[in-house]
Amino acid sequence: QKMCPNRKTGATVYYDYDEVNALQPGCILGFSGDAGFLGQASSVTGNGTFFQYWNTVNLPGNARVIATAVHELLNETARDAAAAPRRFATAFMDSIGGAAPTLYSLAQCTPDLSARDCLACLRRLVGTVNATNSVRMGGRIFVLRCNIRFEAFMFYDDKNTRRIPFSSPSSMAPAPAPAPTGRHGIRPWVIALSVAAPVALVVALCCFIVYCCRLRKRHTKKGKVALQEKSTRQFQEDELVWEMEAELSEFSVYEFRQILEATSNFSEENKLGEGGFGPVYKGHFPEGIEIAVKRLDSDSDQGFMEFKNEVELIAKLQHRNLVRLMGCCSQGEEKVLVYEYLPNKSLDFFIFDEDRKVLLDWEKRLAIIVGIAEGLLYLHKHSRLRVIHRDLKPSNILLDSTMNAKISDFGLAKIFSSNNNEGNKTRKVVGTYGYMAPEYASHGLFSVKSDVFSFGVLVLEIISGKKNSHECGAFINLIGYAWQLFEEERWIELVDAALIPSGGSSEMMRSINIALLCVQEDAIDRPTMLDVVAMLSSKTMTLNKPKHPAYYSISSVGNKEASAGTKSCSFNDVTISTITPR
């Protein structure tokens, strides 16, 4: 702190005891007010300052060979260190070739790191050794949780140091001697080739005929085996790639034992509910941090790559109206996501319950509507990625301690390019009926306008306190009922009775108007989320009259009564599920 008086929140300092001959290892010290300062997994290399020192003299010999040798030596030493209980290892490599001397290396992590986290930390350091630095006489790289070093002299006192043999590049193999020539200048291999070629051709033809006959008999069996082998190999390759990418990512990777400890072995007492692809549990880390753990069902349709995509996607999305991903875990068949814990549960827990809905006055409901809109705008336009959620519904809107809305469950989200707003098509329609846009539910076409439609349904549910799936008088859903009331200038009948005394009638009417613009049948007519946020933010902007909504149908029972006017919604089939926080 004396060396860094201006850094009040944190600093990292490396001190070398012997700058002349570098025979002493030195030390690295750090402090921070950040709770993640001593975090686990791939984030360890982000803690503190990155230090590196290089000898200015190059090693003698072939630069390509030396660079290969240095990387091979450092990678092997890193593996040994990660596997060692002390997270420490040394090694040396001789017989490199030419005038290159014997090289010595050291790799070390702080002992509290797991083997996986230690290896991730060291691999990132090795990856920073470029072509220029790899031919130096020596160098050191430090971060707070791990360090590597190599020199052309023995700089450590370790009797257990390991010799690592050098695999010389194929380019360094000696050139073959010129072939001898026969009499009259004809090379012997020419004569041999002229004789052997016809014989080889006949043999190959016979073998091909036999092979084709046997192939017909074994085709079905071999096809099945090959498919299984390909599937297994692909899964293993995907998992390996995911682990390597996780080492360089921005989110934390936890060990499965940590998740088991945090959730008390996924006890029923800690179960919060069922998510889209599996149960959600409440957990506690030793530091007292509360978490929500989403455990993927083993029989879930979500495969390994879908899980990987969700993790990579969420980790890159940061907004106050999005649920924050804290980390993840992938171990064999177990795949887990770790989110921030939100104490006030989800939106449907409040708006569809007769007792709890009174806790949400109009001011809070409007703030929730605006928060959802701003979160979607971020996903569609302002994030580093461009994301379509595709499963927006009340149970996927979580509420924090101040009732701030946070969009969750990006398992169905798809990345789309910024210049592709015309829509995409999928054969696998996923989501929740009642919130799907008609073009998506019927033809698999999705775009940002699909989320706009879902948002419109959400707004109508928030204002009315009724589910879209329930019959409303003569109408089969809330959308048609709301549009008819708005057309007849009886929109006040749509508003939740708990909101009537709270005022804000002009804002309610504008919000209903905006919602009906969002659920118009033709996607082209729907506004973008940028338009929606602008309309919600202004009290004077003129709003267009909404066109015919999607799913506007009158039930057969209500056809005779439709001409007599619009009736109120029926609550006969309303059911409330018991949901706990997540």
C-alpha positions in Angstrom: 0.0 0.0 0.0 2.9 2.3 0.6 4.2 1.6 -3.0 0.8 2.3 -4.5 -0.7 5.1 -2.4 -3.2 6.2 -5.1 -4.7 2.7 -5.4 -7.3 2.6 -2.6 -9.4 -0.3 -4.0 -6.6 -2.7 -4.9 -3.1 -3.3 -6.2 -0.7 -6.0 -7.1 3.1 -5.6 -6.7 6.0 -7.9 -7.8 9.3 -7.5 -5.9 12.5 -9.2 -7.2 15.0 -9.8 -4.4 18.0 -10.0 -6.8 17.7 -8.1 -10.0 21.4 -8.7 -10.9 21.5 -12.4 -11.4 17.9 -13.4 -10.7 18.9 -16.3 -8.5 16.1 -15.6 -6.1 12.5 -16.2 -7.0 11.1 -12.9 -5.6 7.5 -12.6 -4.4 4.2 -11.2 -5.5 1.7 -9.4 -3.2 -1.8 -8.1 -3.8 -4.8 -6.6 -2.0 -8.3 -5.7 -3.2 -11.7 -4.8 -1.9 -13.3 -6.9 -4.6 -15.0 -10.1 -3.2 -13.9 -12.0 -6.3 -10.2 -11.1 -5.8 -9.5 -14.7 -4.7 -12.0 -16.2 -7.1 -11.9 -19.7 -8.5 -11.4 -21.1 -12.0 -10.5 -19.2 -15.2 -10.9 -15.8 -13.6 -7.7 -16.4 -11.6 -5.5 -14.8 -14.3 -7.6 -11.7 -14.2 -6.7 -11.0 -10.6 -4.0 -8.4 -10.2 -1.4 -7.1 -12.6 0.3 -9.1 -15.3 4.1 -9.1 -14.9 6.7 -10.4 -17.4 10.5 -10.1 -17.5 12.6 -11.3 -20.5 16.4 -11.7 -21.0 17.4 -9.4 -23.9 19.8 -12.1 -25.3 18.6 -14.7 -27.7 19.4 -18.4 -27.5 21.8 -19.7 -30.1 20.6 -22.1 -32.7 17.6 -22.6 -35.0 14.8 -20.2 -33.9 12.0 -22.5 -34.9 13.4 -25.5 -33.1 14.1 -23.4 -29.9 10.6 -21.9 -29.9 9.1 -25.4 -30.2 11.3 -26.7 -27.4 10.4 -23.8 -25.1 6.6 -24.2 -25.5 6.9 -28.0 -25.1 8.9 -27.6 -22.0 6.6 -25.0 -20.4 3.4 -27.0 -21.3 4.8 -30.2 -19.8 5.9 -28.4 -16.6 2.5 -26.8 -16.3 0.8 -30.2 -16.4 3.1 -31.5 -13.8 2.5 -28.5 -11.5 -1.3 -28.8 -11.8 -1.1 -32.5 -10.9 1.2 -32.0 -7.9 -0.3 -31.6 -4.5 1.8 -28.5 -3.9 0.9 -27.1 -7.3 4.6 -26.8 -8.1 6.9 -28.5 -10.6 10.3 -28.1 -12.3 11.8 -29.7 -15.4 14.6 -29.4 -17.9 15.2 -30.3 -21.5 18.5 -31.1 -23.1 19.6 -32.4 -26.5 17.7 -29.7 -28.3 20.2 -29.7 -31.1 22.7 -27.3 -32.5 24.3 -24.8 -30.1 21.2 -24.5 -27.9 22.0 -25.1 -24.2 19.9 -27.1 -21.7 16.7 -25.3 -20.7 15.3 -25.3 -17.2 11.7 -24.4 -16.3 9.4 -23.9 -13.3 5.6 -23.6 -12.9 3.7 -22.9 -9.8 0.2 -22.0 -8.6 -1.1 -21.0 -5.2 -1.9 -24.2 -3.3 -5.6 -23.4 -2.8 -6.3 -23.8 -6.6 -7.8 -27.0 -7.9 -5.8 -29.0 -10.4 -8.1 -27.8 -13.2 -7.9 -24.1 -12.2 -4.2 -24.3 -11.8 -3.8 -25.7 -15.3 -6.1 -23.1 -16.7 -4.1 -20.3 -15.1 -0.7 -21.7 -16.3 -1.9 -22.4 -19.8 -3.0 -18.8 -20.2 0.5 -17.7 -19.2 2.2 -20.1 -21.6 -0.1 -18.9 -24.4 1.4 -15.4 -24.0 4.9 -16.5 -24.8 5.1 -15.4 -28.4 7.6 -16.2 -31.2 10.0 -13.4 -30.1 10.1 -14.2 -26.4 10.3 -18.0 -26.9 13.8 -17.7 -28.2 15.2 -15.6 -25.3 17.8 -16.9 -22.9 15.1 -16.8 -20.2 11.9 -15.2 -19.0 9.3 -15.0 -16.2 5.5 -14.4 -16.3 3.5 -13.7 -13.1 -0.1 -13.2 -12.1 -1.3 -13.3 -8.6 -2.3 -17.0 -8.6 0.3 -18.6 -10.8 3.6 -18.1 -12.5 6.0 -19.7 -15.0 9.7 -19.3 -15.7 12.4 -20.7 -18.0 16.2 -20.1 -18.1 19.3 -21.4 -19.8 20.8 -22.2 -16.3 19.5 -24.1 -13.3 17.8 -21.4 -11.1 16.1 -23.7 -8.6 17.1 -26.4 -6.0 14.8 -29.3 -6.7 16.0 -32.9 -6.6 12.8 -34.1 -8.1 13.1 -32.1 -11.3 12.1 -34.1 -14.4 13.8 -34.5 -17.7 11.5 -33.8 -20.7 12.7 -35.3 -24.0 12.6 -33.0 -27.0 10.5 -34.1 -30.0 12.5 -32.5 -32.8 10.5 -31.1 -35.7 10.4 -33.1 -38.9 11.9 -30.3 -40.8 15.2 -30.8 -38.9 15.6 -34.4 -40.2 18.6 -34.9 -42.5 17.9 -34.8 -46.2 17.9 -38.3 -47.8 21.0 -39.3 -49.8 20.7 -39.2 -53.6 19.6 -42.6 -55.0 22.3 -44.5 -56.9 22.0 -44.9 -60.6 22.2 -48.2 -62.6 24.0 -48.9 -65.8 23.4 -46.7 -68.9 22.2 -43.9 -66.6 18.9 -45.7 -65.7 18.1 -45.6 -62.0 17.2 -48.9 -60.4 14.0 -47.6 -58.9 12.7 -46.8 -62.4 13.2 -50.4 -63.5 11.5 -51.7 -60.3 8.6 -49.4 -60.7 8.0 -50.4 -64.3 7.7 -54.0 -63.2 5.8 -53.5 -60.0 3.1 -51.1 -61.3 1.1 -53.6 -63.4 1.2 -56.2 -60.7 0.1 -53.8 -58.1 -2.8 -52.6 -60.3 -4.1 -56.1 -60.7 -3.9 -56.9 -57.0 -5.6 -53.6 -56.1 -8.4 -54.4 -58.5 -9.0 -57.8 -57.0 -9.0 -56.4 -53.5 -11.5 -53.7 -54.5 -13.9 -56.3 -55.9 -13.7 -58.4 -52.7 -14.1 -55.3 -50.5 -17.2 -54.2 -52.3 -18.8 -57.6 -51.9 -18.1 -57.7 -48.1 -19.1 -54.1 -47.7 -22.7 -54.9 -48.8 -23.1 -57.5 -46.0 -21.6 -55.3 -43.3 -23.0 -52.0 -44.4 -25.8 -51.7 -41.9 -23.8 -52.9 -38.9 -20.8 -50.8 -39.7 -23.0 -47.8 -40.3 -24.5 -48.1 -36.8 -21.1 -48.5 -35.2 -19.6 -45.6 -37.1 -22.5 -43.4 -36.1 -22.1 -44.3 -32.4 -18.3 -43.8 -32.6 -18.8 -40.4 -34.4 -21.3 -39.3 -31.8 -19.1 -40.3 -28.9 -16.0 -38.7 -30.5 -17.9 -35.5 -31.2 -19.1 -35.2 -27.6 -15.6 -35.7 -26.3 -14.2 -33.1 -28.8 -17.0 -30.7 -27.8 -16.3 -31.1 -24.1 -12.5 -30.7 -24.7 -13.0 -27.5 -26.7 -15.4 -26.2 -24.1 -12.9 -26.8 -21.3 -10.2 -25.0 -23.3 -12.4 -22.0 -24.1 -13.6 -21.8 -20.5 -10.0 -21.2 -19.4 -10.0 -18.0 -21.5 -13.6 -16.9 -20.7 -15.0 -14.3 -18.5 -17.1 -16.5 -16.2 -16.1 -18.8 -13.4 -16.0 -22.6 -13.8 -16.8 -24.5 -10.6 -16.0 -28.0 -9.6 -19.0 -30.3 -9.1 -18.1 -30.9 -5.5 -18.4 -27.2 -4.8 -22.0 -27.3 -6.3 -22.9 -30.3 -4.2 -21.6 -28.6 -1.0 -23.5 -25.4 -1.8 -26.8 -27.1 -2.4 -26.5 -29.8 0.3 -26.3 -32.5 -2.5 -29.3 -31.0 -4.3 -31.6 -31.5 -1.3 -35.4 -31.1 -1.7 -35.3 -28.4 1.0 -33.2 -26.3 -1.3 -35.3 -26.9 -4.4 -36.8 -23.6 -5.8 -38.7 -25.1 -8.7 -38.5 -26.5 -12.2 -36.8 -24.5 -14.9 -37.0 -25.0 -18.6 -34.5 -27.9 -18.7 -34.3 -29.0 -15.1 -34.7 -28.2 -11.4 -33.4 -25.0 -9.8 -31.9 -25.0 -6.3 -30.9 -22.4 -3.8 -27.3 -22.7 -2.6 -24.8 -21.0 -0.3 -21.1 -20.6 -1.0 -18.7 -20.5 2.0 -18.3 -16.8 1.7 -22.1 -16.4 2.5 -23.0 -15.7 -1.1 -26.5 -17.0 -2.0 -26.8 -18.6 -5.5 -29.5 -20.2 -7.7 -28.3 -23.4 -9.3 -29.9 -24.7 -12.5 -29.1 -28.4 -12.9 -29.7 -29.8 -16.4 -31.8 -32.9 -16.5 -30.1 -36.0 -17.8 -33.0 -36.7 -20.0 -33.3 -33.1 -21.2 -33.4 -32.4 -24.9 -30.7 -29.7 -24.4 -27.5 -31.2 -25.5 -23.9 -30.4 -24.6 -23.4 -27.8 -27.3 -26.8 -26.1 -26.4 -25.6 -25.9 -22.8 -22.2 -24.5 -24.0 -23.9 -21.9 -26.1 -26.1 -20.8 -23.2 -23.1 -20.4 -20.9 -21.0 -18.4 -23.5 -24.0 -16.3 -24.3 -25.1 -15.3 -20.8 -21.5 -14.6 -19.7 -21.2 -11.9 -22.3 -24.5 -10.2 -21.5 -24.3 -7.6 -18.7 -27.3 -5.4 -18.0 -29.3 -4.4 -14.9 -32.4 -6.0 -16.3 -30.8 -9.3 -17.1 -30.1 -12.1 -14.5 -26.3 -12.3 -13.9 -24.5 -15.6 -14.5 -21.9 -16.2 -11.8 -20.5 -19.4 -13.2 -21.0 -22.9 -14.5 -19.9 -26.5 -14.1 -19.5 -29.3 -16.6 -18.4 -32.7 -15.3 -19.4 -35.8 -17.3 -23.1 -35.9 -17.6 -23.6 -33.1 -15.0 -24.1 -29.7 -16.4 -24.9 -26.8 -14.1 -25.4 -23.0 -14.3 -24.9 -20.8 -11.3 -26.9 -17.5 -11.2 -27.3 -14.7 -8.7 -30.1 -15.4 -6.2 -33.1 -13.2 -6.5 -35.3 -13.2 -3.3 -38.6 -11.9 -4.8 -39.2 -14.8 -7.0 -40.7 -14.4 -10.5 -43.4 -12.1 -11.9 -46.1 -14.7 -12.2 -45.8 -15.3 -8.4 -47.3 -11.8 -7.9 -49.6 -10.8 -10.8 -51.6 -14.0 -10.9 -52.3 -14.3 -7.2 -55.2 -12.4 -5.7 -53.5 -11.7 -2.4 -50.0 -10.9 -3.6 -50.9 -8.8 -6.7 -51.9 -5.9 -4.4 -48.2 -5.6 -3.5 -47.6 -4.3 -7.0 -49.2 -0.9 -7.4 -49.2 0.8 -10.8 -45.9 2.6 -10.2 -44.1 -0.7 -9.6 -45.9 -2.5 -12.5 -44.9 0.3 -14.9 -41.3 0.1 -13.7 -41.3 -3.6 -14.4 -42.7 -3.0 -17.9 -40.0 -0.4 -18.6 -37.3 -2.7 -17.2 -38.3 -5.6 -19.4 -38.4 -3.3 -22.4 -34.9 -1.9 -21.7 -33.6 -5.4 -21.1 -35.0 -6.6 -24.5 -33.6 -3.5 -26.2 -30.2 -4.3 -24.8 -30.5 -7.9 -26.1 -31.7 -6.8 -29.6 -29.5 -3.8 -30.2 -26.9 -2.7 -27.6 -25.2 -6.0 -26.4 -22.0 -7.3 -27.9 -24.2 -10.0 -29.3 -27.6 -9.7 -30.9 -29.9 -12.0 -29.1 -33.5 -13.2 -29.6 -34.9 -14.6 -26.4 -37.8 -16.6 -27.9 -39.3 -17.7 -24.5 -40.3 -14.4 -22.8 -43.1 -15.1 -20.2 -43.8 -14.1 -16.6 -42.0 -17.0 -15.0 -38.8 -15.9 -16.9 -39.0 -12.4 -15.4 -37.4 -12.5 -12.0 -37.6 -9.7 -9.4 -34.7 -8.5 -7.1 -35.0 -7.1 -3.6 -36.2 -3.7 -5.0 -38.7 -5.3 -7.5 -36.4 -4.5 -10.4 -37.2 -6.8 -13.3 -34.5 -9.2 -14.6 -34.9 -11.3 -17.7 -33.8 -14.9 -17.2 -33.5 -18.3 -19.0 -31.5 -17.7 -22.2 -31.5 -21.4 -23.0 -33.6 -20.8 -26.1 -31.9 -17.6 -27.2 -30.3 -17.5 -30.6 -27.5 -15.2 -31.8 -28.4 -13.3 -35.0 -26.3 -10.9 -37.1 -27.0 -7.2 -36.8 -27.9 -6.9 -40.4 -30.5 -9.7 -40.3 -33.8 -8.3 -39.0 -35.9 -9.9 -41.6 -36.1 -13.1 -39.6 -34.7 -16.6 -39.4 -36.4 -19.9 -39.8 -36.1 -23.0 -37.6 -37.6 -26.5 -37.8 -37.5 -26.8 -34.0 -40.1 -24.4 -32.6 -39.4 -24.0 -28.9 -41.1 -21.7 -26.4 -44.4 -21.4 -24.7 -47.7 -21.2 -26.5 -49.7 -18.1 -25.7 -46.5 -16.0 -25.9 -45.3 -17.1 -29.4 -45.8 -14.9 -32.4 -48.0 -16.5 -35.0 -45.4 -16.6 -37.7 -43.1 -18.4 -35.3 -45.6 -20.9 -33.9 -47.0 -21.7 -37.4 -43.9 -21.5 -39.7 -40.9 -21.4 -37.4 -40.0 -17.8 -38.5 -38.4 -15.8 -35.7 -37.0 -12.3 -35.5 -36.7 -9.5 -33.0 -40.4 -9.0 -33.7 -41.1 -12.4 -32.1 -39.8 -11.0 -28.8 -41.9 -7.8 -29.3 -45.0 -9.9 -29.6 -44.2 -11.8 -26.4 -43.5 -8.4 -24.7 -47.0 -7.2 -25.7 -48.6 -10.2 -24.2 -46.6 -9.7 -21.0 -47.8 -6.1 -20.7 -51.4 -7.0 -21.1 -51.0 -9.7 -18.4 -49.2 -7.2 -16.0 -52.0 -4.6 -16.5 -54.9 -7.0 -16.2 -53.6 -9.5 -13.7 -55.0 -12.2 -16.0 -53.3 -15.0 -18.1 -53.5 -14.8 -21.8 -54.5 -18.5 -22.0 -57.8 -17.9 -20.2 -61.1 -17.4 -22.0 -62.3 -13.8 -21.6 -66.1 -13.6 -22.3 -66.6 -14.5 -25.9 -62.9 -14.6 -26.7 -60.5 -17.5 -26.4 -57.6 -15.4 -25.0 -56.8 -12.1 -23.4 -55.4 -10.5 -26.6 -58.7 -10.5 -28.5 -60.6 -9.3 -25.4 -58.2 -6.4 -24.8 -58.3 -5.3 -28.4 -62.1 -5.3 -28.5 -62.3 -3.3 -25.2 -59.8 -0.8 -26.6 -61.8 -0.5 -29.9 -65.0 0.2 -27.8 -63.1 2.7 -25.6 -63.8 0.5 -22.6 -60.1 -0.3 -21.9 -60.6 0.6 -18.2 -62.4 -2.8 -17.8 -59.2 -4.6 -18.7 -57.3 -3.0 -15.8 -56.7 -5.1 -12.7 -59.2 -4.1 -10.0 -56.3 -3.7 -7.6 -55.0 -0.8 -9.7 -58.2 1.2 -10.1 -57.7 3.4 -7.0 -54.0 4.0 -7.7 -54.5 6.5 -10.5 -52.3 6.8 -13.6 -55.1 6.2 -16.0 -53.5 8.0 -18.9 -50.3 5.9 -18.5 -52.4 2.7 -18.3 -54.2 3.6 -21.5 -50.9 4.3 -23.3 -49.4 1.1 -22.0 -52.4 -0.9 -23.3 -52.1 0.9 -26.7 -48.4 0.0 -26.9 -49.1 -3.6 -25.9 -51.7 -3.9 -28.7 -49.2 -2.4 -31.2 -46.8 -5.2 -30.2 -49.3 -8.1 -30.7 -50.4 -7.0 -34.2 -50.8 -10.0 -36.5 -48.3 -8.9 -39.2 -44.7 -8.7 -37.8 -44.0 -5.7 -40.1 -46.6 -3.6 -38.3 -45.1 -4.3 -34.9 -42.7 -1.7 -33.4 -39.1 -2.5 -32.5 -38.0 -2.4 -28.9 -36.3 0.9 -29.6 -39.7 2.3 -30.6 -41.3 0.7 -27.5 -38.8 2.2 -25.1 -39.3 5.6 -26.7 -43.1 5.4 -26.5 -42.9 4.3 -22.8 -40.5 7.2 -22.0 -42.7 9.9 -23.5 -46.1 11.1 -22.4 -46.7 13.3 -25.4 -45.6 11.1 -28.3 -48.6 10.3 -30.6 -49.3 6.6 -30.7 -50.7 4.8 -33.8 -54.0 3.0 -33.6 -53.3 -0.8 -33.3 -54.4 -3.0 -36.2 -56.1 -6.4 -35.8 -54.1 -8.6 -33.3 -53.0 -12.1 -33.8 -55.1 -15.0 -32.4 -58.2 -12.8 -32.5 -60.9 -15.5 -32.2 -64.3 -15.8 -30.7 -65.2 -19.0 -28.9 -68.1 -21.1 -30.3 -69.9 -20.7 -26.9 -69.7 -17.0 -27.1 -70.7 -16.4 -30.7 -74.3 -15.8 -29.9 -73.5 -13.3 -27.3 -70.7 -11.5 -29.1 -73.1 -8.9 -30.6 -74.4 -8.0 -27.2 -71.0 -6.5 -26.2 -67.8 -7.6 -24.7 -68.0 -9.6 -21.4 -65.6 -9.8 -18.6 -62.9 -12.5 -18.3 -63.8 -15.7 -16.6 -61.7 -16.9 -13.7 -63.2 -20.5 -13.6 -60.0 -22.2 -14.9 -57.4 -20.1 -13.1 -54.9 -22.1 -11.2 -52.0 -20.7 -9.2 -48.8 -22.8 -8.8 -46.7 -22.5 -5.6 -43.4 -21.1 -6.7 -40.4 -20.3 -4.4 -37.6 -17.8 -5.1 -34.9 -18.5 -7.7 
